[in-house]
Every structure is written in C-alpha cells, then in structure tokens.
Amino acid sequence: MVKVKAFLGYIAAVLTLFVVLATFIGNDFFAKKFVDITSLKVSPIYTGGELCKVLPYDGYQVKIHKPVFQGLFSDRAKGFVQIDYEGKNIPAIISQNIDFDNDGNNDFYIKYDPKNNTSEFKSLNKNVVSLEGVYKVKDNYSARVSLKK
C-alpha cells in the first residue's frame, strides 16, 4: 500500500509539473480566452483610451486617443490624453501641434528629441495642464498630456 501511495504521489507531481508548464507557456492564450469569455476590458488608464483619430504621415502615423478621466466609481477632475507615434520612419525630432478635441484649434504643441530624451511642451488650451511624459514603447513613442475638466 505504501508503494502504491508513493507511486500515485509521483504521478501527481509529474502531472502538476505539466500543468504548471502549460499554464506559463499558454499564459497569453488562456488570458485572451478568459477575457473573451467574460468580456472584461483593460482600463483606459493603462491602454491610453479609445482611438479618436489617426493622422497619416510619410512613413509613420500619429494616433490620438480620446481623453481619459475615468476613476474607480466616477469621473475624475484630472485626466490625460495619449498621443502615439508609430511607424518605421519616425522623424529624428518630433515637432507637432495637436488638436485632440477636434474643435479646429490646436490644443498643445509638443517637441520631442528621442536621441537626447528631451522635450518641449506648450499648452494652447486652458484645459491642458502639462506633459506627463514621453515613453518609448518598442520602436514607437507615446506621449501623455495632463488635462483638467
């Protein structure tokens, strides 16, 4: 009986090892399936929010997201807008006026030098507060700009 229990214990340990390996190897697959089944969504605080518009340029594009003010239970007084620069030919110095609210007026000016990691920012709208930061994401760049309601 002792040998049978030991044998079953070893079998359980080996099977558990396979379950652990399958979980880590298939983590993305299982996570996507779980999200699809439960219809969960990642918070826009992490993703930057829904896309508002895409501005195509020669070799790259600028993606402007909708402003995010989402809080846990209600909207917050302070939020942000995210701007993504994606493509193979992003200029050496990014310099651009941005109209994130589609009112025809520029809301802020951003200039970023990826090589030296320096930036300039100018608010052109009373609801635009400051530049939170510019981040490198793989071979692309994202900028977050603080807003107030």
GUKE-613621 format. One record per residue: x, y, z of N, C-alpha, C, O in turn; residue in one letter. Coordinates in Angstrom, 2 decimals, decimal comma, m for minus. Example, Ala and Ser with C-alpha at 12.3 -4.5 7.8 and 13.67 -1.06 7.14 Angstrom:
{{13,19; m5,69; 7,80}; {12,30; m4,50; 7,80}; {13,20; m3,30; 7,80}; {14,24; m3,32; 8,46}; 'A'}
{{12,85; m2,25; 7,08}; {13,67; m1,06; 7,14}; {12,90; 0,03; 7,87}; {13,41; 1,14; 8,04}; 'S'}
This chain:
{{0,82; m1,20; 0,00}; {0,00; 0,00; 0,00}; {0,87; 1,27; 0,00}; {0,53; 2,26; m0,64}; 'M'}
{{1,99; 1,22; 0,72}; {2,89; 2,35; 0,80}; {3,47; 2,65; m0,58}; {3,62; 3,80; m0,96}; 'V'}
{{3,81; 1,57; m1,32}; {4,37; 1,75; m2,65}; {3,35; 2,36; m3,62}; {3,70; 3,16; m4,48}; 'K'}
{{2,08; 1,97; m3,47}; {1,02; 2,50; m4,33}; {0,83; 4,00; m4,05}; {0,70; 4,80; m4,98}; 'V'}
{{0,83; 4,37; m2,78}; {0,68; 5,80; m2,42}; {1,86; 6,61; m2,94}; {1,67; 7,72; m3,45}; 'K'}
{{3,06; 6,08; m2,83}; {4,25; 6,78; m3,32}; {4,19; 6,92; m4,83}; {4,49; 7,98; m5,37}; 'A'}
{{3,79; 5,84; m5,51}; {3,67; 5,87; m6,96}; {2,64; 6,91; m7,39}; {2,91; 7,69; m8,31}; 'F'}
{{1,48; 6,95; m6,77}; {0,44; 7,93; m7,08}; {0,91; 9,36; m6,77}; {0,56; 10,30; m7,47}; 'L'}
{{1,69; 9,50; m5,72}; {2,24; 10,81; m5,39}; {3,20; 11,32; m6,45}; {3,15; 12,49; m6,84}; 'G'}
{{4,07; 10,43; m6,93}; {5,00; 10,81; m8,00}; {4,25; 11,14; m9,29}; {4,60; 12,10; m9,98}; 'Y'}
{{3,25; 10,37; m9,62}; {2,44; 10,65; m10,82}; {1,76; 12,01; m10,69}; {1,74; 12,79; m11,65}; 'I'}
{{1,21; 12,31; m9,53}; {0,56; 13,61; m9,30}; {1,58; 14,74; m9,44}; {1,26; 15,80; m9,99}; 'A'}
{{2,79; 14,54; m8,94}; {3,82; 15,58; m9,04}; {4,20; 15,83; m10,49}; {4,35; 16,98; m10,90}; 'A'}
{{4,36; 14,78; m11,27}; {4,71; 14,92; m12,68}; {3,58; 15,60; m13,45}; {3,83; 16,48; m14,27}; 'V'}
{{2,35; 15,21; m13,19}; {1,20; 15,84; m13,85}; {1,09; 17,32; m13,47}; {0,76; 18,16; m14,31}; 'L'}
{{1,36; 17,63; m12,22}; {1,33; 19,03; m11,78}; {2,40; 19,84; m12,49}; {2,16; 20,99; m12,85}; 'T'}
{{3,55; 19,25; m12,70}; {4,62; 19,92; m13,44}; {4,15; 20,27; m14,86}; {4,40; 21,38; m15,34}; 'L'}
{{3,48; 19,33; m15,52}; {2,96; 19,59; m16,86}; {1,89; 20,69; m16,86}; {1,83; 21,52; m17,77}; 'F'}
{{1,05; 20,70; m15,85}; {0,02; 21,74; m15,74}; {0,67; 23,11; m15,54}; {0,25; 24,08; m16,17}; 'V'}
{{1,67; 23,20; m14,69}; {2,37; 24,46; m14,46}; {3,05; 24,94; m15,73}; {2,95; 26,11; m16,09}; 'V'}
{{3,75; 24,04; m16,41}; {4,41; 24,42; m17,67}; {3,40; 24,88; m18,71}; {3,62; 25,88; m19,39}; 'L'}
{{2,30; 24,17; m18,85}; {1,27; 24,54; m19,82}; {0,66; 25,90; m19,48}; {0,34; 26,69; m20,36}; 'A'}
{{0,52; 26,17; m18,20}; {m0,04; 27,46; m17,78}; {0,89; 28,60; m18,16}; {0,42; 29,61; m18,69}; 'T'}
{{2,18; 28,47; m17,91}; {3,10; 29,55; m18,23}; {3,33; 29,69; m19,72}; {3,42; 30,81; m20,23}; 'F'}
{{3,41; 28,57; m20,43}; {3,63; 28,63; m21,87}; {2,40; 29,19; m22,57}; {2,54; 29,98; m23,51}; 'I'}
{{1,23; 28,79; m22,15}; {0,00; 29,24; m22,79}; {m0,67; 30,39; m22,08}; {m1,87; 30,60; m22,23}; 'G'}
{{0,09; 31,15; m21,29}; {m0,48; 32,22; m20,49}; {m1,25; 33,24; m21,33}; {m2,37; 33,60; m20,98}; 'N'}
{{m0,67; 33,70; m22,43}; {m1,35; 34,67; m23,28}; {m2,63; 34,09; m23,87}; {m3,67; 34,75; m23,91}; 'D'}
{{m2,55; 32,84; m24,31}; {m3,72; 32,18; m24,90}; {m4,85; 32,08; m23,87}; {m5,99; 32,44; m24,17}; 'F'}
{{m4,53; 31,61; m22,66}; {m5,55; 31,46; m21,63}; {m6,09; 32,82; m21,19}; {m7,29; 32,95; m20,93}; 'F'}
{{m5,22; 33,82; m21,10}; {m5,68; 35,15; m20,71}; {m6,64; 35,72; m21,74}; {m7,67; 36,28; m21,37}; 'A'}
{{m6,32; 35,57; m23,02}; {m7,23; 36,07; m24,08}; {m8,55; 35,33; m24,06}; {m9,60; 35,94; m24,23}; 'K'}
{{m8,51; 34,02; m23,87}; {m9,75; 33,24; m23,80}; {m10,60; 33,67; m22,60}; {m11,82; 33,79; m22,72}; 'K'}
{{m9,96; 33,91; m21,47}; {m10,67; 34,35; m20,27}; {m11,35; 35,70; m20,50}; {m12,49; 35,91; m20,11}; 'F'}
{{m10,62; 36,63; m21,15}; {m11,18; 37,94; m21,44}; {m12,33; 37,82; m22,43}; {m13,35; 38,49; m22,27}; 'V'}
{{m12,19; 36,97; m23,45}; {m13,27; 36,78; m24,42}; {m14,52; 36,20; m23,77}; {m15,63; 36,61; m24,08}; 'D'}
{{m14,32; 35,25; m22,88}; {m15,46; 34,59; m22,24}; {m16,18; 35,56; m21,31}; {m17,41; 35,61; m21,30}; 'I'}
{{m15,43; 36,32; m20,53}; {m16,04; 37,21; m19,52}; {m16,30; 38,61; m20,04}; {m16,93; 39,41; m19,34}; 'T'}
{{m15,84; 38,93; m21,23}; {m15,95; 40,26; m21,85}; {m15,38; 41,37; m20,96}; {m15,91; 42,48; m20,92}; 'S'}
{{m14,30; 41,06; m20,26}; {m13,59; 42,07; m19,48}; {m12,84; 43,00; m20,41}; {m12,50; 42,61; m21,53}; 'L'}
{{m12,58; 44,22; m19,97}; {m11,81; 45,17; m20,76}; {m10,72; 45,77; m19,89}; {m10,90; 46,00; m18,69}; 'K'}
{{m9,58; 46,02; m20,51}; {m8,48; 46,66; m19,81}; {m8,81; 48,13; m19,62}; {m9,34; 48,76; m20,53}; 'V'}
{{m8,52; 48,66; m18,47}; {m8,83; 50,05; m18,16}; {m8,10; 50,99; m19,12}; {m6,94; 50,76; m19,45}; 'S'}
{{m8,78; 52,06; m19,58}; {m8,11; 53,02; m20,46}; {m6,96; 53,76; m19,78}; {m6,16; 54,40; m20,45}; 'P'}
{{m6,87; 53,67; m18,48}; {m5,73; 54,27; m17,77}; {m4,44; 53,57; m18,20}; {m3,38; 54,19; m18,21}; 'I'}
{{m4,53; 52,29; m18,55}; {m3,36; 51,53; m18,98}; {m3,18; 51,53; m20,49}; {m2,05; 51,54; m20,98}; 'Y'}
{{m4,29; 51,53; m21,24}; {m4,21; 51,44; m22,70}; {m4,13; 52,79; m23,38}; {m3,74; 52,87; m24,54}; 'T'}
{{m4,49; 53,86; m22,68}; {m4,49; 55,19; m23,29}; {m5,86; 55,60; m23,79}; {m6,03; 56,74; m24,23}; 'G'}
{{m6,83; 54,73; m23,72}; {m8,18; 55,04; m24,15}; {m8,43; 54,66; m25,60}; {m7,53; 54,17; m26,29}; 'G'}
{{m9,65; 54,88; m26,04}; {m10,03; 54,56; m27,41}; {m9,38; 55,54; m28,37}; {m9,08; 56,68; m28,02}; 'E'}
{{m9,16; 55,07; m29,59}; {m8,60; 55,95; m30,61}; {m9,65; 56,96; m31,07}; {m10,81; 56,61; m31,28}; 'L'}
{{m9,21; 58,19; m31,20}; {m10,08; 59,26; m31,68}; {m9,85; 59,50; m33,16}; {m10,79; 59,56; m33,95}; 'C'}
{{m8,57; 59,62; m33,53}; {m8,24; 59,81; m34,94}; {m6,80; 59,41; m35,19}; {m5,97; 59,36; m34,29}; 'K'}
{{m6,53; 59,11; m36,47}; {m5,19; 58,71; m36,90}; {m4,76; 59,67; m38,00}; {m5,46; 59,86; m38,99}; 'V'}
{{m3,58; 60,29; m37,81}; {m3,04; 61,21; m38,79}; {m1,89; 60,52; m39,52}; {m0,83; 60,29; m38,92}; 'L'}
{{m2,08; 60,18; m40,81}; {m1,00; 59,51; m41,55}; {0,03; 60,50; m42,07}; {m0,31; 61,57; m42,58}; 'P'}
{{1,29; 60,13; m41,94}; {2,40; 60,91; m42,49}; {3,26; 59,96; m43,30}; {2,99; 58,76; m43,35}; 'Y'}
{{4,28; 60,49; m43,94}; {5,15; 59,67; m44,77}; {6,01; 58,75; m43,90}; {6,98; 59,21; m43,30}; 'D'}
{{5,66; 57,47; m43,81}; {6,44; 56,50; m43,07}; {6,06; 56,32; m41,62}; {6,60; 55,45; m40,94}; 'G'}
{{5,14; 57,12; m41,12}; {4,68; 56,95; m39,75}; {3,28; 57,53; m39,60}; {2,78; 58,19; m40,51}; 'Y'}
{{2,68; 57,28; m38,47}; {1,36; 57,83; m38,20}; {1,26; 58,29; m36,75}; {1,95; 57,78; m35,87}; 'Q'}
{{0,38; 59,26; m36,54}; {0,14; 59,79; m35,21}; {m1,27; 59,37; m34,81}; {m2,25; 59,69; m35,48}; 'V'}
{{m1,37; 58,63; m33,69}; {m2,66; 58,18; m33,19}; {m3,04; 59,01; m31,97}; {m2,31; 59,05; m30,98}; 'K'}
{{m4,18; 59,67; m32,05}; {m4,66; 60,50; m30,95}; {m5,81; 59,76; m30,28}; {m6,80; 59,39; m30,93}; 'I'}
{{m5,68; 59,54; m28,99}; {m6,70; 58,83; m28,23}; {m7,72; 59,80; m27,66}; {m7,46; 61,01; m27,58}; 'H'}
{{m8,87; 59,28; m27,27}; {m9,88; 60,10; m26,59}; {m9,38; 60,42; m25,18}; {m8,67; 59,61; m24,58}; 'K'}
{{m9,73; 61,59; m24,66}; {m9,31; 61,93; m23,29}; {m9,86; 60,92; m22,27}; {m10,98; 60,42; m22,42}; 'P'}
{{m9,06; 60,63; m21,25}; {m9,44; 59,67; m20,21}; {m9,55; 60,41; m18,89}; {m8,59; 61,03; m18,42}; 'V'}
{{m10,74; 60,35; m18,29}; {m10,99; 60,91; m16,96}; {m11,54; 59,85; m16,01}; {m11,99; 60,17; m14,91}; 'F'}
{{m11,50; 58,59; m16,42}; {m12,12; 57,51; m15,69}; {m11,50; 57,31; m14,32}; {m10,28; 57,26; m14,17}; 'Q'}
{{m12,38; 57,20; m13,32}; {m11,97; 56,86; m11,97}; {m12,60; 55,54; m11,59}; {m13,23; 54,90; m12,43}; 'G'}
{{m12,45; 55,12; m10,36}; {m12,99; 53,84; m9,92}; {m14,51; 53,86; m9,90}; {m15,15; 52,93; m10,41}; 'L'}
{{m15,10; 54,90; m9,32}; {m16,56; 54,97; m9,23}; {m17,17; 56,06; m10,09}; {m18,32; 55,96; m10,50}; 'F'}
{{m16,41; 57,11; m10,37}; {m16,92; 58,20; m11,20}; {m15,74; 58,88; m11,90}; {m14,58; 58,57; m11,63}; 'S'}
{{m16,06; 59,80; m12,78}; {m15,00; 60,52; m13,49}; {m14,22; 61,40; m12,52}; {m14,76; 61,93; m11,55}; 'D'}
{{m12,93; 61,55; m12,82}; {m12,06; 62,40; m12,01}; {m12,00; 63,80; m12,61}; {m12,37; 64,00; m13,76}; 'R'}
{{m11,53; 64,75; m11,84}; {m11,39; 66,12; m12,33}; {m10,15; 66,26; m13,21}; {m10,08; 67,15; m14,06}; 'A'}
{{m9,16; 65,39; m13,00}; {m7,94; 65,42; m13,79}; {m7,86; 64,15; m14,62}; {m8,23; 63,06; m14,17}; 'K'}
{{m7,36; 64,30; m15,84}; {m7,24; 63,16; m16,73}; {m6,04; 63,31; m17,63}; {m5,09; 64,04; m17,31}; 'G'}
{{m6,07; 62,63; m18,76}; {m4,96; 62,73; m19,71}; {m5,45; 62,37; m21,10}; {m6,52; 61,78; m21,28}; 'F'}
{{m4,65; 62,75; m22,08}; {m4,83; 62,31; m23,46}; {m3,51; 61,71; m23,89}; {m2,44; 62,23; m23,58}; 'V'}
{{m3,59; 60,60; m24,63}; {m2,38; 59,92; m25,08}; {m2,23; 60,08; m26,59}; {m3,19; 59,96; m27,35}; 'Q'}
{{m1,01; 60,37; m27,00}; {m0,64; 60,52; m28,41}; {0,42; 59,47; m28,71}; {1,44; 59,40; m28,02}; 'I'}
{{0,18; 58,64; m29,73}; {1,13; 57,59; m30,12}; {1,76; 57,94; m31,46}; {1,07; 58,35; m32,39}; 'D'}
{{3,06; 57,78; m31,54}; {3,81; 57,96; m32,79}; {4,30; 56,57; m33,19}; {5,16; 55,99; m32,52}; 'Y'}
{{3,76; 56,03; m34,30}; {4,08; 54,67; m34,71}; {4,50; 54,64; m36,16}; {3,97; 55,38; m36,99}; 'E'}
{{5,46; 53,79; m36,47}; {5,90; 53,60; m37,85}; {7,38; 53,35; m37,94}; {8,09; 53,35; m36,93}; 'G'}
{{7,84; 53,15; m39,15}; {9,25; 52,83; m39,38}; {10,10; 54,08; m39,55}; {11,30; 54,04; m39,29}; 'K'}
{{9,50; 55,19; m40,00}; {10,27; 56,40; m40,28}; {9,84; 57,56; m39,40}; {9,54; 58,65; m39,90}; 'N'}
{{9,82; 57,35; m38,10}; {9,51; 58,43; m37,17}; {10,65; 59,44; m37,26}; {11,81; 59,05; m37,21}; 'I'}
{{10,33; 60,74; m37,38}; {11,40; 61,73; m37,54}; {12,35; 61,76; m36,34}; {11,99; 61,36; m35,23}; 'P'}
{{13,56; 62,23; m36,59}; {14,57; 62,31; m35,53}; {14,11; 63,24; m34,42}; {14,42; 63,01; m33,25}; 'A'}
{{13,38; 64,30; m34,77}; {12,80; 65,20; m33,78}; {11,32; 65,34; m34,10}; {10,94; 65,79; m35,19}; 'I'}
{{10,48; 64,94; m33,15}; {9,03; 65,02; m33,32}; {8,60; 66,42; m32,90}; {8,84; 66,82; m31,76}; 'I'}
{{7,99; 67,16; m33,80}; {7,55; 68,52; m33,51}; {6,17; 68,71; m34,13}; {6,02; 68,64; m35,35}; 'S'}
{{5,16; 68,95; m33,27}; {3,81; 68,95; m33,80}; {2,82; 69,69; m32,90}; {2,92; 69,65; m31,67}; 'Q'}
{{1,87; 70,37; m33,55}; {0,70; 70,92; m32,87}; {m0,38; 69,85; m32,88}; {m0,59; 69,20; m33,91}; 'N'}
{{m1,08; 69,67; m31,77}; {m2,11; 68,64; m31,65}; {m3,45; 69,27; m31,30}; {m3,54; 70,10; m30,40}; 'I'}
{{m4,48; 68,86; m32,03}; {m5,87; 69,22; m31,73}; {m6,57; 67,93; m31,33}; {m7,07; 67,21; m32,18}; 'D'}
{{m6,61; 67,63; m30,02}; {m7,15; 66,35; m29,58}; {m8,67; 66,36; m29,46}; {m9,28; 65,29; m29,49}; 'F'}
{{m9,29; 67,53; m29,33}; {m10,74; 67,57; m29,15}; {m11,52; 67,89; m30,43}; {m12,73; 68,08; m30,38}; 'D'}
{{m10,83; 67,95; m31,56}; {m11,45; 68,13; m32,88}; {m12,30; 69,40; m32,99}; {m13,34; 69,39; m33,66}; 'N'}
{{m11,86; 70,48; m32,34}; {m12,61; 71,73; m32,46}; {m12,01; 72,67; m33,49}; {m12,49; 73,79; m33,67}; 'D'}
{{m10,96; 72,23; m34,17}; {m10,32; 73,05; m35,19}; {m9,22; 73,94; m34,66}; {m8,52; 74,59; m35,44}; 'G'}
{{m9,04; 74,00; m33,35}; {m7,99; 74,80; m32,73}; {m6,95; 73,88; m32,11}; {m7,29; 72,87; m31,49}; 'N'}
{{m5,67; 74,22; m32,28}; {m4,61; 73,43; m31,66}; {m4,70; 73,55; m30,15}; {m4,92; 74,63; m29,61}; 'N'}
{{m4,53; 72,41; m29,46}; {m4,65; 72,38; m28,00}; {m3,30; 72,41; m27,29}; {m3,20; 72,92; m26,17}; 'D'}
{{m2,27; 71,88; m27,94}; {m0,93; 71,95; m27,36}; {0,10; 71,70; m28,44}; {m0,19; 71,17; m29,51}; 'F'}
{{1,32; 72,10; m28,13}; {2,47; 71,89; m29,00}; {3,45; 70,99; m28,27}; {3,73; 71,20; m27,09}; 'Y'}
{{3,96; 69,99; m28,97}; {4,93; 69,09; m28,37}; {6,12; 68,94; m29,30}; {5,96; 68,79; m30,52}; 'I'}
{{7,29; 68,98; m28,72}; {8,52; 68,74; m29,46}; {9,33; 67,75; m28,62}; {9,58; 67,97; m27,44}; 'K'}
{{9,74; 66,66; m29,26}; {10,47; 65,62; m28,54}; {11,66; 65,15; m29,37}; {11,54; 64,85; m30,56}; 'Y'}
{{12,80; 65,10; m28,71}; {14,04; 64,61; m29,33}; {14,36; 63,25; m28,71}; {14,90; 63,19; m27,60}; 'D'}
{{14,03; 62,15; m29,41}; {14,25; 60,82; m28,84}; {15,72; 60,52; m28,55}; {16,03; 59,82; m27,58}; 'P'}
{{16,61; 61,04; m29,37}; {18,04; 60,74; m29,19}; {18,56; 61,28; m27,85}; {19,29; 60,58; m27,15}; 'K'}
{{18,18; 62,50; m27,52}; {18,63; 63,13; m26,27}; {17,62; 63,01; m25,14}; {17,89; 63,42; m24,02}; 'N'}
{{16,45; 62,44; m25,44}; {15,36; 62,28; m24,48}; {14,99; 63,62; m23,82}; {14,86; 63,72; m22,60}; 'N'}
{{14,83; 64,65; m24,67}; {14,42; 65,97; m24,19}; {13,11; 66,35; m24,87}; {12,83; 65,93; m25,99}; 'T'}
{{12,32; 67,14; m24,18}; {11,04; 67,53; m24,74}; {10,72; 68,98; m24,40}; {11,18; 69,53; m23,40}; 'S'}
{{9,93; 69,59; m25,28}; {9,37; 70,93; m25,05}; {7,87; 70,79; m25,16}; {7,37; 69,98; m25,94}; 'E'}
{{7,16; 71,57; m24,37}; {5,70; 71,48; m24,35}; {5,12; 72,87; m24,15}; {5,62; 73,66; m23,34}; 'F'}
{{4,05; 73,17; m24,89}; {3,37; 74,44; m24,72}; {1,87; 74,20; m24,78}; {1,35; 73,65; m25,76}; 'K'}
{{1,18; 74,60; m23,74}; {m0,28; 74,47; m23,68}; {m0,91; 75,61; m24,47}; {m0,54; 76,77; m24,30}; 'S'}
{{m1,87; 75,28; m25,33}; {m2,59; 76,27; m26,12}; {m4,08; 76,27; m25,78}; {m4,88; 76,92; m26,46}; 'L'}
{{m4,44; 75,54; m24,73}; {m5,83; 75,40; m24,31}; {m5,86; 75,45; m22,79}; {m4,96; 74,92; m22,13}; 'N'}
{{m6,87; 76,10; m22,22}; {m6,94; 76,26; m20,77}; {m7,11; 74,93; m20,03}; {m6,80; 74,85; m18,84}; 'K'}
{{m7,61; 73,90; m20,71}; {m7,82; 72,60; m20,07}; {m6,60; 71,67; m20,16}; {m6,60; 70,59; m19,57}; 'N'}
{{m5,59; 72,08; m20,88}; {m4,36; 71,30; m20,99}; {m3,40; 71,77; m19,90}; {m3,07; 72,95; m19,83}; 'V'}
{{m2,97; 70,85; m19,05}; {m2,17; 71,22; m17,89}; {m0,68; 71,12; m18,16}; {0,04; 72,12; m18,09}; 'V'}
{{m0,20; 69,91; m18,48}; {1,24; 69,72; m18,64}; {1,51; 68,41; m19,37}; {0,61; 67,61; m19,63}; 'S'}
{{2,76; 68,22; m19,70}; {3,20; 66,97; m20,31}; {3,56; 66,00; m19,19}; {4,48; 66,26; m18,41}; 'L'}
{{2,84; 64,87; m19,10}; {3,15; 63,87; m18,08}; {4,45; 63,16; m18,40}; {5,26; 62,90; m17,51}; 'E'}
{{4,65; 62,86; m19,67}; {5,88; 62,17; m20,05}; {5,79; 61,64; m21,46}; {4,71; 61,51; m22,04}; 'G'}
{{6,96; 61,32; m22,00}; {7,06; 60,67; m23,30}; {7,74; 59,33; m23,05}; {8,78; 59,27; m22,39}; 'V'}
{{7,15; 58,27; m23,58}; {7,61; 56,94; m23,28}; {7,94; 56,18; m24,56}; {7,23; 56,30; m25,56}; 'Y'}
{{9,01; 55,41; m24,52}; {9,34; 54,56; m25,66}; {8,64; 53,23; m25,46}; {8,79; 52,59; m24,42}; 'K'}
{{7,88; 52,82; m26,46}; {7,16; 51,55; m26,44}; {7,61; 50,77; m27,66}; {7,20; 51,05; m28,78}; 'V'}
{{8,46; 49,78; m27,44}; {9,12; 49,03; m28,52}; {9,89; 50,03; m29,38}; {10,79; 50,69; m28,88}; 'K'}
{{9,55; 50,16; m30,67}; {10,24; 51,11; m31,55}; {9,43; 52,39; m31,74}; {9,78; 53,22; m32,58}; 'D'}
{{8,37; 52,55; m30,99}; {7,47; 53,69; m31,14}; {7,52; 54,56; m29,88}; {8,19; 54,23; m28,91}; 'N'}
{{6,79; 55,69; m29,92}; {6,77; 56,61; m28,78}; {5,33; 56,97; m28,45}; {4,48; 57,06; m29,33}; 'Y'}
{{5,07; 57,17; m27,17}; {3,77; 57,62; m26,69}; {3,99; 58,79; m25,75}; {4,91; 58,80; m24,94}; 'S'}
{{3,12; 59,79; m25,88}; {3,18; 60,95; m25,00}; {1,84; 61,06; m24,28}; {0,78; 60,88; m24,89}; 'A'}
{{1,89; 61,35; m23,00}; {0,68; 61,59; m22,22}; {0,68; 63,02; m21,74}; {1,66; 63,52; m21,19}; 'R'}
{{m0,46; 63,67; m21,95}; {m0,62; 65,07; m21,59}; {m1,73; 65,18; m20,56}; {m2,83; 64,68; m20,77}; 'V'}
{{m1,43; 65,83; m19,42}; {m2,41; 66,00; m18,35}; {m3,48; 67,00; m18,75}; {m3,19; 68,03; m19,37}; 'S'}
{{m4,72; 66,69; m18,38}; {m5,86; 67,55; m18,66}; {m6,65; 67,81; m17,39}; {m6,54; 67,07; m16,42}; 'L'}
{{m7,44; 68,86; m17,42}; {m8,42; 69,11; m16,36}; {m9,76; 69,37; m17,04}; {m9,81; 69,81; m18,19}; 'K'}
{{m10,82; 69,09; m16,32}; {m12,16; 69,31; m16,88}; {m12,53; 70,76; m16,86}; {m13,62; 71,13; m17,29}; 'K'}
